[in-house]
Structure formats: structure tokens, C-alpha cells
């Protein structure tokens, strides 16, 4: 039903009166557009807790172990693998940490506490995981720093690994 609004001037008082007149609706069509969209994400994130070998006693140890954590969070059920590259200072597939003077120490990162399964970027050296529904899971990274001796040059050594999650 269409509502028509009109106005009238009543006398000299200047009062405005509104009158509504109803008229029958007329058949007709009109069209518009409704935008639709969807996005599918396998949203996942990764965060890390550093693997830090600490202050080294170069007179009493030749290697030292440390642990770090890689955390994966997903918003829906997800099957994934986690790979680590060889780091910024690698020589081929040999991982190395470096100090400011360009001195290196060799280290390795493992998937298991007994340090027998290397964690790297090859499929057989990656970690696999499944998160059911929304949730997260932590994966321990086990590191061993070797080549420590009384002649190890002083300095702060560091390296950075890239963690890649494949969904």
C-alpha cells in the first residue's frame, strides 16, 4: 500500500495540517544486487621460544645441550608438518652459530630428546602434527652445540633458523 502525504493551509492562523490518503498499491517489479563472498582459511600460526646455549665454560665442556619450543596454533582441525632450515650461517647442511668477529661453532637441532633425529627441511627430517578443532600444540627442539674448547674465541654467538609449517 502506498501512503501519500499532503499538506493544507488552514485559515490565517498558519497552522499546518497533514492529511494521509491511502491509495491501492500498483503491481510492478524492481531489482537490486546482493553481494556474496566467502573465504576459506587454514589459519595457523607459529611462535617460538629461543634455544639458548647460555654462557659457555670453555675449559670444562666440549659440547652443551639446550631446548627451545615451537608452538603451532590453528583455528580448525589441521594436519601439518614443521620444517627447519639450516640457518643464516650454515655451511651446506652444517649449522653454525657466528660471533661478530666471524668465528663459528657447530650446532645441531633434533626432534627427539635423545638427539638422534635431526630436524631439518627434508620431509624425512620434519615433524608432523595434527590439531583437532581449535587449539595449539608445542614441539620441543633439542639442540647440541659442539666444538667447544679452551681456544674457542670469545664473543656472543648467534644464528637464526626459519620455521616453516606446511598445512
SERO-4910 file (N, C-alpha, C, O; in steps of 0.05 Angstrom, whole numbers):
BEGIN
 pado doro    nc1    nc2    nc3   cac1   cac2   cac3    cc1    cc2    cc3    oc1    oc2    oc3
  Unk    A     17    -23      0      0      0      0     18     24      0     38     25     15
  Unk    A     11     44    -16     27     68    -17     13     90     -1    -12     92     -2
  Unk    A     28    105     15     17    126     32     25    152     20     49    158     16
  Unk    A      5    169     14     10    196      2      6    216     24    -14    217     37
  Unk    A     26    233     28     24    254     48     21    281     33     36    287     15
  Unk    A      1    296     42     -3    323     30     -4    343     52     -4    336     76
  Unk    A     -4    369     45     -6    390     66    -27    410     57    -31    415     33
  Unk    A    -40    423     77    -60    444     71    -55    467     90    -45    464    112
  Unk    A    -62    490     81    -60    514     98    -88    521    107   -106    525     91
  Unk    A    -92    522    133   -119    526    144   -121    554    155   -110    561    176
  Unk    A   -135    571    141   -141    599    150   -116    615    153    -95    609    141
  Unk    A   -119    637    168    -97    656    171    -80    649    195    -61    664    201
  Unk    A    -86    628    209    -70    622    232    -44    609    225    -26    607    242
  Unk    A    -41    600    202    -16    589    193    -11    561    204     12    552    206
  Unk    A    -32    547    212    -29    520    222    -26    501    198    -41    503    178
  Unk    A     -8    484    201     -2    464    180    -16    439    187    -11    428    209
  Unk    A    -33    428    170    -46    403    175    -36    382    156    -32    388    132
  Unk    A    -31    358    165    -22    336    149    -45    317    145    -59    309    164
  Unk    A    -50    309    120    -71    291    114    -59    268     99    -44    272     80
  Unk    A    -65    243    107    -55    220     94    -77    207     77    -99    202     87
  Unk    A    -71    203     52    -90    190     35    -79    163     26    -57    162     15
  Unk    A    -94    142     30    -85    116     22    -95    110     -6   -119    113    -11
  Unk    A    -78    100    -23    -86     92    -50    -77     63    -54    -56     55    -42
  Unk    A    -90     48    -69    -83     20    -73    -55     17    -86    -47     34   -103
  Unk    A    -40     -4    -78    -14     -9    -90    -17    -18   -118    -36    -32   -126
  Unk    A      3    -11   -134      3    -20   -162     24    -41   -165     45    -40   -153
  Unk    A     19    -61   -182     38    -82   -187     62    -72   -203     59    -54   -219
  Unk    A     85    -82   -197    109    -74   -211    133    -90   -200    130   -106   -181
  Unk    A    155    -87   -212    179   -101   -202    202    -81   -201    203    -60   -214
  Unk    A    221    -88   -184    245    -72   -182    267    -93   -174    261   -113   -162
  Unk    A    291    -87   -180    312   -107   -174    336    -92   -162    340    -68   -166
  Unk    A    352   -107   -147    377    -97   -136    397   -120   -136    391   -142   -146
  Unk    A    420   -115   -124    440   -136   -124    449   -141    -95    450   -123    -78
  Unk    A    454   -166    -89    464   -174    -63    491   -186    -68    494   -206    -82
  Unk    A    512   -174    -56    539   -184    -59    543   -208    -40    536   -206    -17
  Unk    A    555   -229    -50    561   -252    -35    591   -258    -36    604   -251    -56
  Unk    A    602   -269    -15    630   -276    -16    636   -296      6    621   -299     25
  Unk    A    658   -310      3    667   -328     23    697   -331     21    709   -327      0
  Unk    A    709   -337     43    738   -341     44    744   -365     61    733   -367     84
  Unk    A    760   -382     52    768   -406     67    797   -404     75    814   -401     58
  Unk    A    802   -405    100    829   -403    110    836   -428    126    819   -438    141
  Unk    A    860   -436    123    871   -456    142    889   -439    160    914   -441    158
  Unk    A    877   -424    177    892   -405    193    908   -420    213    898   -436    229
  Unk    A    933   -415    213    951   -427    232    973   -407    238    980   -391    220
  Unk    A    985   -409    261   1007   -391    267   1029   -407    281   1024   -428    293
  Unk    A   1052   -396    281   1075   -409    294   1089   -388    311   1091   -365    303
  Unk    A   1097   -396    335   1113   -379    352   1135   -396    364   1133   -421    365
  Unk    A   1156   -384    373   1179   -399    383   1189   -388    409   1186   -364    415
  Unk    A   1201   -405    425   1216   -398    449   1245   -405    443   1251   -428    437
  Unk    A   1263   -386    445   1290   -389    436   1304   -413    448   1299   -422    471
  Unk    A   1322   -424    432   1340   -445    441   1367   -431    447   1381   -422    429
  Unk    A   1373   -429    473   1396   -413    482   1416   -430    497   1409   -443    517
  Unk    A   1440   -432    487   1461   -448    500   1473   -435    524   1488   -448    539
  Unk    A   1468   -410    529   1477   -396    553   1506   -389    552   1519   -388    531
  Unk    A   1517   -383    576   1545   -376    579   1562   -401    579   1557   -420    595
  Unk    A   1582   -403    562   1597   -427    559   1622   -428    576   1637   -408    578
  Unk    A   1627   -450    589   1652   -455    604   1671   -470    585   1669   -495    583
  Unk    A   1688   -455    571   1705   -467    551   1727   -485    562   1740   -499    546
  Unk    A   1731   -485    588   1753   -501    600   1743   -529    609   1759   -547    614
  Unk    A   1716   -532    612   1706   -557    624   1686   -572    607   1678   -594    614
  Unk    A   1678   -561    584   1659   -576    567   1668   -574    538   1681   -556    530
  Unk    A   1660   -595    523   1665   -595    494   1639   -592    478   1640   -584    455
  Unk    A   1617   -598    491   1591   -593    479   1570   -588    501   1574   -595    524
  Unk    A   1549   -575    493   1528   -568    512   1501   -571    498   1498   -566    474
  Unk    A   1481   -580    514   1454   -583    504   1435   -561    514   1440   -550    535
  Unk    A   1415   -556    498   1394   -536    506   1368   -543    491   1368   -559    472
  Unk    A   1346   -533    501   1320   -538    489   1306   -511    482   1310   -491    496
  Unk    A   1290   -512    462   1272   -490    454   1245   -501    448   1241   -526    448
  Unk    A   1226   -484    443   1198   -494    437   1188   -480    412   1192   -456    408
  Unk    A   1174   -496    396   1160   -486    373   1130   -492    378   1123   -515    382
  Unk    A   1114   -471    378   1085   -474    383   1069   -469    358   1074   -450    343
  Unk    A   1050   -487    352   1033   -484    329   1004   -481    339    995   -496    356
  Unk    A    990   -461    329    962   -457    336    945   -456    311    953   -444    291
  Unk    A    921   -469    312    903   -469    289    875   -464    298    868   -468    321
  Unk    A    858   -454    280    831   -448    287    811   -470    279    787   -469    285
  Unk    A    821   -490    265    804   -513    258    822   -538    255    847   -535    255
  Unk    A    811   -561    253    826   -585    250    846   -583    227    839   -577    205
  Unk    A    871   -589    234    893   -585    214    914   -606    217    923   -613    239
  Unk    A    922   -617    194    945   -635    193    968   -619    181    964   -605    161
  Unk    A    992   -620    193   1013   -603    184   1040   -616    189   1043   -636    203
  Unk    A   1061   -605    176   1088   -612    181   1104   -587    188   1098   -566    178
  Unk    A   1125   -591    204   1142   -568    212   1171   -575    202   1182   -596    208
  Unk    A   1182   -556    187   1209   -559    177   1227   -536    188   1217   -514    192
  Unk    A   1252   -541    191   1272   -520    199   1292   -518    177   1301   -539    166
  Unk    A   1300   -494    170   1322   -491    150   1348   -495    165   1349   -502    188
  Unk    A   1371   -490    151   1397   -495    163   1409   -471    177   1431   -472    188
  Unk    A   1394   -448    176   1403   -424    189   1418   -405    171   1425   -411    148
  Unk    A   1423   -381    182   1436   -360    166   1466   -364    162   1477   -353    143
  Unk    A   1479   -380    179   1508   -383    178   1516   -411    171   1539   -419    176
  Unk    A   1498   -426    159   1505   -454    153   1526   -456    131   1529   -438    114
  Unk    A   1541   -477    132   1559   -484    111   1548   -510     99   1553   -532    110
  Unk    A   1534   -507     76   1520   -530     66   1497   -538     85   1480   -521     91
  Unk    A   1498   -562     95   1478   -571    114   1489   -572    143   1476   -583    161
  Unk    A   1512   -559    147   1523   -558    174   1515   -531    186   1521   -510    176
  Unk    A   1500   -533    208   1491   -509    222   1513   -498    239   1528   -512    252
  Unk    A   1515   -471    238   1536   -458    254   1525   -432    266   1509   -418    254
  Unk    A   1535   -426    291   1530   -400    302   1555   -383    298   1577   -394    296
  Unk    A   1552   -357    297   1574   -339    290   1575   -316    310   1555   -306    320
  Unk    A   1600   -307    315   1603   -283    332   1610   -259    313   1612   -263    289
  Unk    A   1612   -236    325   1617   -211    310   1643   -211    294   1646   -197    274
  Unk    A   1663   -227    304   1689   -228    291   1690   -249    268   1710   -252    255
  Unk    A   1667   -263    263   1666   -283    242   1676   -311    250   1682   -327    233
  Unk    A   1677   -316    276   1684   -343    286   1659   -359    288   1637   -349    293
  Unk    A   1661   -386    284   1638   -403    283   1641   -426    303   1663   -435    309
  Unk    A   1618   -436    313   1615   -461    328   1593   -477    315   1573   -466    306
  Unk    A   1596   -503    313   1577   -521    300   1555   -529    320   1561   -534    344
  Unk    A   1531   -530    311   1508   -539    328   1489   -555    311   1491   -555    286
  Unk    A   1471   -569    324   1450   -584    310   1425   -583    326   1425   -579    351
  Unk    A   1402   -586    313   1376   -586    325   1362   -612    319   1363   -622    296
  Unk    A   1350   -624    340   1338   -651    337   1309   -650    345   1299   -633    359
  Unk    A   1294   -671    335   1266   -674    340   1261   -690    366   1238   -690    376
  Unk    A   1281   -704    376   1276   -721    399   1297   -715    421   1319   -705    415
  Unk    A   1289   -721    446   1306   -714    469   1333   -730    469   1352   -720    480
  Unk    A   1334   -753    457   1359   -768    456   1378   -758    434   1400   -768    430
  Unk    A   1368   -738    419   1384   -724    398   1395   -743    377   1419   -743    370
  Unk    A   1377   -760    366   1385   -779    345   1370   -773    319   1377   -784    298
  Unk    A   1349   -756    320   1333   -750    296   1336   -720    289   1323   -703    302
  Unk    A   1352   -715    269   1357   -687    261   1331   -674    252   1313   -687    240
  Unk    A   1328   -648    258   1304   -633    250   1314   -614    228   1330   -596    234
  Unk    A   1304   -617    204   1313   -601    182   1290   -597    162   1267   -599    169
  Unk    A   1297   -591    137   1277   -584    117   1270   -606     98   1253   -603     81
  Unk    A   1283   -629    100   1275   -652     84   1251   -665     96   1248   -666    121
  Unk    A   1232   -676     80   1208   -688     92   1214   -710    113   1199   -712    133
  Unk    A   1235   -725    110   1241   -746    129   1253   -734    155   1257   -749    174
  Unk    A   1260   -709    154   1272   -695    178   1253   -674    190   1262   -658    206
  Unk    A   1228   -675    182   1209   -655    192   1192   -668    215   1194   -692    219
  Unk    A   1177   -652    228   1158   -662    249   1130   -659    238   1124   -639    225
  Unk    A   1113   -679    243   1085   -678    235   1068   -674    259   1075   -682    281
  Unk    A   1045   -662    254   1026   -658    276    998   -656    266    992   -652    243
  Unk    A    979   -659    285    950   -656    280    938   -641    303    942   -648    326
  Unk    A    923   -621    297    908   -607    317    878   -611    310    870   -605    288
  Unk    A    863   -622    329    835   -627    325    819   -603    336    821   -595    359
  Unk    A    803   -591    318    788   -567    326    807   -544    330    829   -543    319
  Unk    A    798   -524    345    815   -501    351    833   -508    374    824   -519    394
  Unk    A    859   -503    370    877   -509    392    906   -504    384    912   -492    364
  Unk    A    924   -513    402    952   -509    397    968   -533    407    958   -549    423
  Unk    A    992   -535    398   1010   -557    407   1038   -547    407   1047   -532    389
  Unk    A   1053   -555    428   1081   -547    430   1099   -570    421   1093   -594    427
  Unk    A   1121   -563    407   1141   -583    399   1168   -574    409   1176   -551    404
  Unk    A   1181   -591    424   1207   -585    435   1229   -588    413   1228   -607    397
  Unk    A   1247   -569    412   1270   -570    395   1295   -575    413   1299   -559    431
  Unk    A   1310   -596    407   1333   -604    424   1358   -597    409   1364   -607    388
  Unk    A   1374   -579    421   1398   -570    408   1423   -580    422   1424   -584    446
  Unk    A   1445   -584    406   1471   -591    416   1491   -573    402   1493   -572    378
  Unk    A   1507   -559    419   1529   -542    409   1554   -557    414   1560   -566    436
  Unk    A   1571   -560    393   1596   -575    396   1620   -559    387   1617   -537    377
  Unk    A   1643   -571    390   1668   -557    382   1678   -537    402   1695   -521    395
  Unk    A   1669   -539    427   1677   -520    448   1705   -529    459   1708   -553    465
  Unk    A   1723   -511    461   1750   -517    472   1761   -492    486   1749   -471    484
  Unk    A   1782   -495    502   1794   -472    515   1803   -450    495   1805   -427    502
  Unk    A   1807   -458    470   1815   -438    450   1792   -426    434   1796   -410    415
  Unk    A   1767   -432    443   1743   -421    429   1744   -390    432   1746   -380    455
  Unk    A   1743   -376    410   1744   -346    412   1720   -335    428   1698   -346    426
  Unk    A   1725   -315    443   1704   -302    459   1685   -287    441   1692   -280    419
  Unk    A   1661   -282    452   1641   -266    437   1614   -278    441   1610   -300    450
  Unk    A   1594   -262    432   1566   -271    432   1561   -284    405   1564   -271    384
  Unk    A   1553   -309    405   1548   -324    381   1518   -326    377   1503   -328    396
  Unk    A   1509   -325    351   1481   -328    346   1476   -338    317   1494   -338    300
  Unk    A   1452   -348    313   1443   -356    287   1412   -354    288   1401   -351    309
  Unk    A   1400   -356    265   1371   -355    264   1361   -376    244   1370   -376    221
  Unk    A   1343   -393    253   1331   -413    236   1303   -404    227   1289   -390    242
  Unk    A   1295   -411    203   1268   -406    194   1251   -431    199   1259   -453    190
  Unk    A   1229   -427    212   1210   -449    217   1188   -447    196   1175   -426    194
  Unk    A   1183   -469    182   1162   -469    161   1141   -490    168   1148   -513    173
  Unk    A   1116   -482    168   1094   -500    173   1079   -504    147   1071   -484    134
  Unk    A   1075   -529    139   1061   -535    115   1035   -549    123   1035   -569    136
  Unk    A   1012   -537    114    985   -548    121    977   -567     99    955   -578    101
***
